Amino acid sequence: MRIPVDSPESLGQLVRALRRAQGIRQDDLAAMVGVSHVTLMNIERGKKGVAFDRVMDVLRELGIRMQLDVPAEVAAQLAHPSNKQEE
């Protein structure tokens, strides 16, 4: 199922909902991922400034895969890197 995420808050709400649906307590998930309870709480609250790698660790532990919907012209450049313009 694809769920649009457009802010740290919406990502945090999704993380909280999935954690609860899986019956995992906040402190247990934090320990499983190797982050502090406060870090997990900040992720679920959508606080800015949480390290991206920590967020990714939590998503991975909950079984959430992230995909980016990029513009077609960017995707085409990525598919054919030799056509890439000089930066």
Backbone torsions as a table, in degrees:
resi	resn	phi	psi	omega
1	MET	NA	132.8	178.2
2	ARG	-97.3	130.1	178.9
3	ILE	-125.5	122.7	179.4
4	PRO	-68.0	137.2	176.8
5	VAL	-126.1	119.9	-176.7
6	ASP	-125.2	10.3	179.3
7	SER	-162.8	160.9	174.4
8	PRO	-58.8	-33.2	-179.3
9	GLU	-66.1	-44.0	-179.3
10	SER	-68.6	-34.2	175.4
11	LEU	-65.8	-43.1	178.9
12	GLY	-61.6	-41.1	178.2
13	GLN	-62.9	-39.7	178.2
14	LEU	-65.3	-45.3	178.7
15	VAL	-58.7	-47.3	-179.4
16	ARG	-61.5	-45.6	-178.1
17	ALA	-62.6	-43.0	-179.9
18	LEU	-69.4	-38.7	177.7
19	ARG	-60.7	-47.3	-179.8
20	ARG	-64.9	-40.7	179.5
21	ALA	-62.2	-30.1	179.0
22	GLN	-87.8	-0.9	177.2
23	GLY	70.2	31.5	-178.7
24	ILE	-104.6	130.7	176.4
25	ARG	-76.0	152.7	-178.9
26	GLN	-55.9	-48.3	-177.0
27	ASP	-67.2	-31.1	177.3
28	ASP	-69.1	-44.1	178.2
29	LEU	-63.4	-42.2	178.5
30	ALA	-57.5	-44.0	179.8
31	ALA	-66.8	-39.5	179.8
32	MET	-62.0	-36.2	-176.2
33	VAL	-88.3	-23.5	-178.1
34	GLY	87.1	31.3	175.7
35	VAL	-119.1	166.4	178.3
36	SER	-76.8	158.6	176.0
37	HIS	-59.5	-36.9	179.9
38	VAL	-65.3	-41.2	178.3
39	THR	-61.0	-46.3	178.8
40	LEU	-63.2	-41.3	178.0
41	MET	-60.5	-41.3	178.6
42	ASN	-65.5	-38.3	176.5
43	ILE	-62.0	-47.9	-177.8
44	GLU	-66.6	-26.0	178.1
45	ARG	-86.6	-6.1	178.8
46	GLY	74.7	25.6	179.9
47	LYS	-68.8	140.6	177.1
48	LYS	-79.2	152.9	176.0
49	GLY	96.8	-0.6	175.7
50	VAL	-75.3	134.9	-178.1
51	ALA	-58.5	131.7	-176.6
52	PHE	-58.6	-38.6	-179.2
53	ASP	-65.0	-31.8	176.4
54	ARG	-67.8	-42.8	177.8
55	VAL	-60.9	-45.3	179.9
56	MET	-62.0	-39.0	177.7
57	ASP	-60.5	-43.7	179.9
58	VAL	-65.2	-45.4	179.1
59	LEU	-59.1	-45.7	-179.4
60	ARG	-60.2	-44.5	-178.7
61	GLU	-62.7	-34.0	179.8
62	LEU	-84.5	-2.8	179.3
63	GLY	82.1	21.5	179.4
64	ILE	-92.7	125.0	175.1
65	ARG	-101.6	135.5	179.5
66	MET	-101.6	134.9	174.1
67	GLN	-132.4	146.5	179.3
68	LEU	-108.7	136.1	178.2
69	ASP	-96.5	98.4	-175.1
70	VAL	-98.6	155.4	177.3
71	PRO	-59.2	148.0	-175.8
72	ALA	-56.5	-39.7	-178.6
73	GLU	-66.6	-32.1	176.8
74	VAL	-71.4	-42.8	177.9
75	ALA	-59.4	-40.0	178.7
76	ALA	-63.9	-40.5	178.0
77	GLN	-65.3	-38.2	179.4
78	LEU	-68.0	-34.7	-179.9
79	ALA	-71.8	-27.9	-178.7
80	HIS	-130.1	77.7	-174.8
81	PRO	-61.0	-22.4	179.8
82	SER	-68.2	-19.0	178.5
83	ASN	-87.3	-0.6	-176.2
84	LYS	-66.5	136.2	177.9
85	GLN	-74.4	152.1	176.5
86	GLU	-65.7	139.4	-179.5
87	GLU	-91.2	NA	NA
